[in-house]
């Protein structure tokens, strides 16, 4: 169950739209916490606040910050949203964020296809920069949407990576679906998010992935990355070009994630009903044999269309764009195969582009 403590804000570390990072005195040395102003309003040094300390007490990595739950300096606070769709429904922080679907032109309200748009599905949030950088490298000038699902962090504002990708022009629009919120556009489901990306935002391609904080339990099915399967099926059902991103590692000490991760193997067999393209990076050494063997042994080579792709120098792309990317606590340079796999998917998506989309 959640844990709450009361403390005082002693310093503002950082502030950007949708997010404040602060230090809070909880009775000892100052501790880190973040604020989601869209849910609670802002705070200032000296304010007494109620803080949710659950993540830190559990020793979580990605979520290892306290969360400001309420500012005790105010008796009430409200900010009207743009519509009547509520996210984080039936919790004390439910918010009327609205949705793009509420405002669609009648001609688009019945839309149920994305016109062949390439849709890349990735299991890890940290792979999104590699998909985006490779896509823009191969198809400069074409528009890329990032659709963030609600299988991990819900506030998009928490993602430093997405903030950097938008700032550097590597992602043109962001859409948050399900209970995730804070994108340029809000959507109710991943299906409608993809239609909104194509028909409203004019995206030429989309990358779909959860926010920071993937959940895993060391069981076959108990991990949030299994959503890759339903995302690929959604893209296929909407007439898109579904492209799967492999989760690959040769640095992870856990055997279930070495080579092609069991997360990918399960998502592309048990959880994917449609036949999709799988971007297989050509690494140029004996790692290629391990990747292909893992895919063949799991039956993925027979069930899906494997497309070998020579990925670009993804570490060079990161450096060129000033991106600092870390996954599972490891800098990208310590586990390049993970990001080369994502770059292969982004490159493949660029190769599957049709004529430029036209947004409204």
C-alpha positions in Angstrom: 0.0 0.0 0.0 1.2 3.6 -0.5 3.3 5.5 2.0 2.9 9.2 2.6 5.0 11.7 4.6 4.9 15.4 5.2 7.9 17.7 4.5 8.9 21.1 3.3 10.3 22.1 -0.1 13.8 23.4 0.3 14.9 23.9 -3.3 13.6 23.9 -6.9 16.0 21.7 -9.0 14.3 21.9 -12.4 11.1 23.2 -14.0 9.6 22.6 -17.4 6.0 22.4 -18.7 4.2 19.7 -16.8 7.0 18.9 -14.3 8.9 20.3 -11.3 11.8 18.5 -9.6 12.4 19.6 -6.1 14.3 18.8 -2.9 12.1 18.1 0.2 13.1 18.1 3.8 11.4 15.0 5.4 13.3 15.3 8.6 16.8 14.5 7.5 19.0 15.3 4.5 17.0 16.8 1.6 15.4 14.2 -0.7 14.4 14.3 -4.3 10.8 14.6 -5.4 8.9 15.5 -8.5 5.7 17.5 -8.9 3.1 17.1 -11.6 1.5 20.6 -11.8 -1.4 19.4 -14.0 -2.5 17.2 -11.1 -1.6 19.3 -8.0 -0.6 22.7 -9.1 3.0 24.0 -8.6 5.0 24.3 -5.4 7.6 26.8 -4.2 10.5 26.7 -1.7 9.1 26.8 1.8 5.8 25.1 1.0 4.8 22.2 3.2 3.8 19.2 1.1 2.5 15.7 1.4 4.8 13.3 -0.4 4.2 9.7 -1.7 7.4 7.9 -0.7 6.4 4.4 -1.9 8.8 4.1 -4.9 11.9 5.1 -2.9 11.0 2.8 0.0 10.7 -0.1 -2.5 14.2 0.7 -3.9 12.9 1.2 -7.5 15.3 2.6 -10.1 13.3 4.5 -12.7 10.7 5.5 -10.2 13.2 6.3 -7.4 11.8 9.7 -6.7 9.2 10.8 -4.2 6.0 12.2 -5.7 4.4 15.4 -4.3 0.8 14.4 -3.6 -0.6 17.8 -2.3 0.6 21.3 -1.4 -0.6 22.0 2.1 -0.2 25.8 1.5 -3.4 25.9 -0.4 -6.9 24.8 0.6 -8.1 24.2 -2.9 -7.0 24.2 -6.5 -8.6 23.6 -9.9 -7.7 23.9 -13.5 -10.3 23.2 -16.2 -9.4 20.7 -18.8 -10.2 20.8 -22.5 -12.9 18.1 -22.5 -14.9 15.6 -20.4 -12.6 12.5 -20.8 -10.9 11.8 -17.4 -7.7 9.9 -17.0 -6.5 8.2 -13.7 -10.2 7.6 -13.3 -11.7 7.0 -9.9 -8.5 7.9 -8.1 -8.1 11.0 -6.0 -6.0 12.5 -8.8 -8.4 11.9 -11.7 -8.0 14.8 -14.2 -10.2 16.0 -17.1 -7.5 16.0 -19.7 -10.0 15.6 -22.6 -9.2 13.7 -25.8 -8.6 14.4 -29.4 -11.5 12.1 -30.3 -13.9 14.6 -28.7 -12.9 17.3 -31.2 -12.6 15.3 -34.4 -14.2 16.6 -37.6 -17.3 14.5 -38.4 -15.4 13.2 -41.5 -12.7 11.8 -39.2 -14.9 10.6 -36.4 -15.6 7.3 -38.2 -12.0 6.8 -39.5 -10.6 3.3 -38.9 -7.5 3.1 -40.9 -4.0 4.7 -41.0 -3.4 4.5 -44.8 -0.4 2.2 -44.7 1.5 4.2 -42.1 4.5 2.4 -40.7 4.0 1.7 -37.0 7.0 0.6 -34.9 6.3 -1.1 -31.6 9.0 -1.2 -29.0 9.0 -2.8 -25.6 11.3 -0.3 -23.9 11.0 3.4 -23.5 14.8 3.7 -23.9 14.6 2.3 -27.4 12.4 5.2 -28.6 15.4 7.6 -29.2 17.1 5.0 -31.4 13.9 4.5 -33.5 13.4 8.2 -33.8 17.1 9.1 -34.6 17.4 6.3 -37.2 14.0 7.2 -38.8 15.0 10.9 -39.1 18.4 10.0 -40.4 16.9 7.9 -43.2 13.9 10.1 -43.9 14.7 13.7 -43.0 11.7 16.0 -43.3 9.1 13.2 -42.7 6.9 13.5 -39.6 7.2 11.0 -36.7 4.7 10.6 -33.9 5.4 9.1 -30.5 2.4 7.3 -29.0 3.0 6.6 -25.3 0.8 3.9 -23.8 -0.2 3.5 -20.1 1.7 0.3 -19.3 4.4 2.1 -17.3 4.7 5.7 -16.3 1.5 7.7 -16.9 2.7 11.3 -17.1 4.6 12.0 -20.4 6.3 15.0 -18.7 8.4 12.6 -16.7 10.4 11.5 -19.7 13.6 13.4 -20.2 14.2 11.5 -23.4 10.9 12.6 -25.0 11.6 16.2 -23.9 14.9 16.0 -25.6 13.6 14.3 -28.8 10.9 16.9 -29.3 13.5 19.7 -28.6 15.8 18.3 -31.2 13.1 17.8 -33.8 13.4 14.0 -33.8 9.7 13.6 -32.7 7.2 15.9 -34.3 4.1 15.1 -32.1 3.4 13.2 -29.0 0.1 11.3 -28.2 -0.7 9.8 -24.9 -3.3 7.0 -24.8 -5.2 5.0 -22.2 -4.5 6.6 -18.8 -1.2 8.1 -19.9 -1.5 11.8 -20.2 0.4 15.0 -21.1 1.0 14.5 -24.8 0.4 17.1 -27.5 -2.8 15.1 -28.1 -4.7 12.8 -25.8 -6.4 9.6 -27.0 -8.6 7.0 -25.4 -7.0 3.9 -26.9 -3.9 2.9 -28.9 -6.2 2.4 -31.9 -7.6 5.9 -31.8 -4.1 7.3 -31.0 -2.8 5.8 -34.3 -5.7 7.3 -36.3 -5.2 10.6 -34.6 -1.4 10.5 -35.4 -2.1 9.9 -39.0 -5.3 11.8 -39.7 -5.1 14.7 -37.3 -1.3 15.2 -36.7 -0.2 14.3 -40.2 2.4 11.8 -39.1 4.1 9.7 -41.7 5.1 7.1 -39.2 4.6 6.3 -35.5 6.6 4.7 -32.8 4.5 3.2 -30.0 6.1 2.4 -26.6 5.3 2.7 -22.9 6.8 5.5 -20.8 9.7 5.0 -18.4 9.4 2.1 -15.9 8.7 -1.2 -17.6 7.4 -3.8 -15.1 8.7 -7.4 -15.0 8.2 -10.3 -12.6 10.5 -13.1 -13.8 7.5 -15.0 -15.1 6.6 -15.7 -18.7 3.5 -13.4 -18.8 3.9 -11.0 -16.0 5.7 -8.1 -17.8 4.3 -4.9 -19.3 6.3 -5.3 -22.5 3.8 -7.9 -23.6 1.8 -5.0 -24.9 4.0 -5.1 -28.1 1.7 -7.9 -29.4 -1.6 -6.0 -29.1 0.1 -2.8 -30.5 1.3 -4.7 -33.6 -2.2 -6.2 -34.0 -3.8 -2.7 -33.7 -1.4 -1.4 -36.4 -2.2 -4.3 -38.7 -6.0 -4.0 -38.1 -5.9 -0.4 -39.0 -4.2 -1.0 -42.3 -0.7 0.1 -41.1 2.7 -1.5 -41.7 3.4 -3.1 -38.3 7.1 -3.3 -37.5 8.4 -5.1 -34.4 11.5 -3.9 -32.5 13.6 -6.7 -31.0 14.7 -6.4 -27.4 18.3 -7.7 -27.6 21.1 -7.6 -25.1 24.6 -9.0 -24.8 25.4 -7.1 -21.6 22.4 -8.1 -19.4 23.5 -10.6 -16.8 20.1 -12.2 -16.7 20.0 -15.2 -19.0 16.4 -14.6 -19.9 17.3 -11.3 -21.5 20.5 -12.3 -23.2 20.4 -12.6 -27.0 16.8 -12.0 -27.9 14.9 -11.3 -24.6 12.1 -13.7 -23.6 9.9 -10.5 -23.5 10.3 -10.3 -27.3 9.9 -14.0 -27.8 6.7 -14.2 -25.8 5.2 -11.0 -27.3 5.8 -12.1 -30.9 4.5 -15.6 -30.4 1.8 -15.8 -27.7 0.6 -12.1 -27.8 0.7 -11.3 -31.5 -2.1 -12.7 -33.7 -1.2 -11.0 -37.0 1.8 -11.5 -39.2 4.2 -8.6 -39.0 7.6 -7.5 -40.1 10.4 -8.0 -37.6 13.4 -5.7 -38.0 16.5 -7.8 -37.5 19.7 -5.8 -37.1 22.8 -7.0 -38.9 25.6 -6.6 -36.3 28.3 -8.1 -38.4 29.7 -10.6 -36.0 28.8 -13.9 -34.2 26.0 -12.1 -32.3 24.0 -12.3 -35.6 24.0 -16.1 -35.3 22.7 -16.0 -31.7 19.9 -13.6 -32.7 18.8 -15.7 -35.7 19.0 -18.9 -33.7 16.8 -17.4 -30.9 14.2 -16.3 -33.4 14.2 -19.6 -35.2 14.0 -21.7 -32.0 11.0 -19.7 -30.8 9.2 -20.1 -34.1 9.2 -16.4 -34.9 11.1 -16.9 -38.1 8.2 -19.0 -39.4 5.3 -16.9 -38.0 6.6 -13.4 -39.0 8.5 -11.8 -41.8 12.1 -11.3 -40.7 13.7 -8.3 -42.5 17.5 -7.9 -42.1 18.5 -4.3 -41.7 21.9 -2.7 -41.5 21.4 -0.1 -38.8 23.1 3.3 -38.8 25.8 4.2 -36.2 23.2 4.8 -33.5 25.8 5.8 -30.9 27.1 8.4 -33.3 23.5 9.6 -33.9 23.0 9.9 -30.1 26.2 11.9 -29.8 25.3 14.1 -32.8 22.0 15.0 -31.2 23.3 15.4 -27.7 21.3 12.5 -26.4 22.3 10.7 -23.2 20.5 7.4 -23.3 20.5 4.8 -20.5 18.6 1.5 -20.2 18.5 -0.7 -17.2 21.1 1.5 -15.6 23.5 0.9 -18.5 24.6 3.7 -20.9 23.9 3.0 -24.5 27.6 2.4 -25.2 27.6 -0.5 -22.7 24.8 -2.4 -24.5 24.8 -1.1 -28.1 22.9 -4.1 -29.5 19.7 -3.0 -27.8 19.8 0.3 -29.6 21.0 -1.0 -32.9 17.9 -3.2 -32.9 15.7 -0.2 -32.4 17.6 1.8 -35.0 17.0 -1.1 -37.4 13.3 -0.8 -36.8 13.4 3.0 -37.4 15.3 2.5 -40.6 12.9 -0.1 -41.8 10.0 2.2 -41.1 11.6 4.9 -43.2 11.9 2.4 -46.0 8.2 1.6 -45.8 7.0 5.1 -46.1 4.3 6.1 -48.6 3.5 9.6 -49.8 3.6 12.3 -47.1 0.6 12.5 -44.8 -1.5 15.6 -44.5 -2.7 16.6 -41.1 -5.6 18.9 -40.4 
